[in-house]
Amino acid sequence: MNTLKNIDNKEIIIKILHLAIDYMIGNFNDEQTLRSSHKYGFQNADEFLFAIRIMSKFYKDVLLKCEKITQFSYISSEMSRLANLVLSARYSELKRHLEHWEYLQNTNVIESFGWDTRLILGDSYFGKNIQPLTTLDLRYRHINNQKELFCEMNNVILNDFIYLLENVLAR
């Protein structure tokens, strides 16, 4: 973190603080952060990533504990003032992200789904048994575990499933 203390340019500090928030929210991953290290004048990309992670954790701790940014040993007084400025500018976005994060801690959330319909042209029992078969692929997340659920259903079960979802959403 001493590397951040040595930066004199306020614009670069503000951009780094915004990058730390973007990293915390998930707009930037490790690779993107490592690639942008040279843009801000850092020779050691890993040290830059470490600083961004610490600032992201710092912002998260401040928001979770609902306290003001205070003076810490690894933040200069000028950087503390700029950190408050960046925090206030992006407060609503951060609050929304943390509410979503807390919600994900307790609930399974469907991230995406896919479906595929096939027409079965008979089976081993009866050659004229023609029926559509739908495969539903649900990808959901609980905390940090991403899981997938596959379901195959015929038209009757599919219609019942759609009816159930419509009733749940109508509530």
Residue pairs with C-beta under 8 A, 6 or more apart in sequence:
1 51
1 54
1 74
1 75
2 74
3 42
3 47
3 48
3 51
4 13
4 16
4 51
4 55
4 74
4 75
4 79
5 74
5 75
5 76
5 79
7 13
7 16
7 41
10 78
10 82
12 40
12 41
13 78
13 79
13 82
14 82
14 85
14 86
15 40
16 40
16 51
16 52
16 55
17 55
17 82
17 83
17 86
18 86
18 90
19 28
19 33
19 36
19 52
20 52
20 55
20 56
20 58
20 59
21 56
21 59
21 86
21 90
21 93
21 94
22 28
23 33
23 52
23 53
23 56
24 56
24 57
24 59
24 60
24 94
24 97
25 93
25 94
25 97
26 97
28 36
30 49
33 48
33 49
33 52
34 45
34 46
34 48
34 49
35 45
37 44
37 45
37 48
37 49
38 45
40 48
42 48
54 74
55 83
58 72
58 83
59 83
59 87
59 94
60 98
62 68
62 69
62 87
63 94
63 95
63 98
64 98
68 84
69 75
69 80
69 83
69 84
69 87
70 80
71 77
71 80
72 80
75 83
87 94
103 109
104 141
104 142
104 143
105 143
107 142
108 140
108 141
108 142
109 140
109 141
109 142
110 138
110 139
110 140
111 139
111 140
111 141
111 146
112 139
113 136
113 137
113 138
113 139
114 136
114 137
115 134
115 135
115 136
115 137
116 134
116 135
116 137
117 132
117 133
117 134
117 135
118 132
118 133
118 134
118 135
119 130
119 131
119 132
119 133
120 129
120 130
120 131
120 132
120 133
121 130
122 128
122 129
122 130
123 129
131 154
131 155
132 154
132 155
133 152
133 153
133 154
134 152
134 153
134 154
134 155
134 158
135 150
135 151
135 152
136 150
136 151
136 152
136 153
136 161
137 148
137 149
137 150
138 148
138 149
138 150
138 151
139 146
139 147
139 148
140 146
140 147
140 148
140 149
141 147
153 161
